[in-house]
Amino acid sequence: LFFPLAVAMLVALGLVSQGLPAKLSAWRWSRPKTLSTMGQFLQVGFTTMSNIALIPFMCIQHPTGQSSVLQYNAVVCGTDDHSGMVIVGVLLICMGCIFLALLTWLVTVAPTKASKG
């Protein structure tokens, strides 16, 4: 959950920078640059987040009949430990889908906004 916390930190720092006194106005973050930084950060982290989210769903069958997570052989699929991993994986997948939906919306809206100036 590093990526959502980092984005929240960027939002908080952007808001705090708006409260700087006039003498330090050069240090204030502009909204477009802050949003661009957040988007770039999320874009870089998207692949990593997607890979981590899918780990719990990659179970392999053992000759003994049990299944375990491919990267964590000690975690048996269907146990409480695995269920916790699946919950976190589903949350990360949902965040990735929200990110993709936001990007799709921005791509469709951006040309109109850019033409208006």
Phi and psi in degrees as a GROMACS rama.xvg file:
@    title "Ramachandran Plot"
@    xaxis  label "Phi"
@    yaxis  label "Psi"
@TYPE xy
-65.2244  -42.1425  PHE-2
-64.396  -46.1205  PHE-3
-63.8794  -35.748  PRO-4
-67.4459  -38.4581  LEU-5
-65.9236  -40.3812  ALA-6
-65.6796  -40.8946  VAL-7
-61.6614  -37.4994  ALA-8
-65.9758  -40.4604  MET-9
-62.6184  -40.9116  LEU-10
-62.7221  -46.9216  VAL-11
-61.856  -44.8114  ALA-12
-65.6219  -36.9212  LEU-13
-62.6741  -41.7631  GLY-14
-67.9555  -41.5128  LEU-15
-63.5888  -38.8122  VAL-16
-64.2345  -25.4361  SER-17
-70.2533  -20.556  GLN-18
-90.795  5.57316  GLY-19
-67.5814  148.745  LEU-20
-66.2242  165.751  PRO-21
-58.7799  -32.883  ALA-22
-63.1198  -27.2533  LYS-23
-107.24  23.8382  LEU-24
-63.1603  -22.4132  SER-25
-66.4371  -20.7262  ALA-26
-90.5726  -3.22555  TRP-27
-69.7148  139.417  ARG-28
-86.1921  134.008  TRP-29
-82.2817  149.027  SER-30
-60.3781  -46.8145  ARG-31
-61.4598  -39.1242  PRO-32
-69.7473  -37.0132  LYS-33
-65.0238  -45.0101  THR-34
-64.3772  -38.1758  LEU-35
-64.0284  -42.072  SER-36
-63.2284  -42.2384  THR-37
-62.3728  -44.9143  MET-38
-62.9103  -42.1499  GLY-39
-64.5332  -42.0765  GLN-40
-61.537  -45.0555  PHE-41
-67.6659  -35.7345  LEU-42
-65.6184  -41.8872  GLN-43
-65.097  -40.063  VAL-44
-81.9996  -8.67407  GLY-45
-60.586  -46.2549  PHE-46
-64.3152  -44.925  THR-47
-62.2427  -45.3379  THR-48
-62.7993  -39.9746  MET-49
-65.3641  -43.2019  SER-50
-62.3299  -43.7815  ASN-51
-64.834  -38.9534  ILE-52
-64.8738  -30.8118  ALA-53
-88.53  -10.6423  LEU-54
-54.7498  -46.1922  ILE-55
-64.9156  -16.9381  PRO-56
-93.3992  1.5762  PHE-57
-103.246  84.4968  MET-58
-100.586  142.365  CYS-59
-118.004  146.005  ILE-60
-85.6693  133.462  GLN-61
-98.3949  158.933  HIS-62
-59.5112  -22.1183  PRO-63
-77.2033  -10.0925  THR-64
102.044  -13.2326  GLY-65
-86.1171  156.206  GLN-66
-113.999  143.868  SER-67
-135.233  163.684  SER-68
-69.181  134.697  VAL-69
-53.9087  -47.6601  LEU-70
-85.5115  -13.9768  GLN-71
-131.002  84.5271  TYR-72
-60.9665  -23.0586  ASN-73
-76.4912  -16.3577  ALA-74
-92.8143  110.313  VAL-75
-82.5687  131.761  VAL-76
-64.5899  136.03  CYS-77
95.0438  -5.85381  GLY-78
-87.2733  176.057  THR-79
-62.8926  -39.6883  ASP-80
-60.8719  -42.4094  ASP-81
-67.5559  -37.7365  HIS-82
-61.7491  -40.488  SER-83
-61.5417  -41.1713  GLY-84
-64.6971  -39.3384  MET-85
-65.3888  -41.0292  VAL-86
-61.359  -47.0085  ILE-87
-64.0995  -39.8683  VAL-88
-61.3939  -42.6567  GLY-89
-65.1875  -40.9473  VAL-90
-61.4869  -43.2561  LEU-91
-65.2373  -39.3769  LEU-92
-63.3741  -41.1982  ILE-93
-62.4996  -41.6521  CYS-94
-63.5441  -39.7234  MET-95
-63.6088  -40.3691  GLY-96
-66.1491  -39.4959  CYS-97
-62.8482  -42.2278  ILE-98
-61.2587  -45.6116  PHE-99
-64.6199  -39.4174  LEU-100
-63.85  -41.2941  ALA-101
-62.888  -43.7743  LEU-102
-62.7808  -41.5719  LEU-103
-61.5855  -43.7655  THR-104
-62.9081  -43.9921  TRP-105
-63.3702  -38.5646  LEU-106
-65.3554  -34.0281  VAL-107
-80.1653  -29.5369  THR-108
-89.123  -31.8524  VAL-109
-56.4552  -44.7189  ALA-110
-59.7806  -39.1108  PRO-111
-65.2927  -45.3668  THR-112
-66.5917  -37.3248  LYS-113
-68.9718  -34.3354  ALA-114
-72.5477  -24.7324  SER-115
-79.7319  -20.1487  LYS-116
